[in-house]
């Protein structure tokens, strides 16, 4: 078993990580990791809804060296997208994200199964 612990990107790698976030990019969905150079930089994002507004929580992680970065921003996309973890409550998500190693392993597992990366949901249901 590989026991590589998750760690964060250095300050000067962070901007490259944010720029390469491949959320909903169907053609080229993995970026190049600024730390290890491998093309295994993956993105997962979900909508966090509070009473006041919708926010987008984004995770970018490298499946090779296990560095990660997450951030929280206003949800401005205005489109629907798939989320294999949508059935979790926000309390369950908070629990899940507390153990970042297990969380990233879960995301990699979803990636291997084809449930990630996420895709846009066509708006044809009325
Ligand atoms: Zn890496």
Boltz pocket constraint, residues with backbone or C-beta under 6 A from the ligand:
constraints:
  - pocket:
      binder: B
      contacts: [[A, 33], [A, 34], [A, 35], [A, 36], [A, 37], [A, 38], [A, 62], [A, 63], [A, 64], [A, 65], [A, 66], [A, 67]]
      max_distance: 6.0
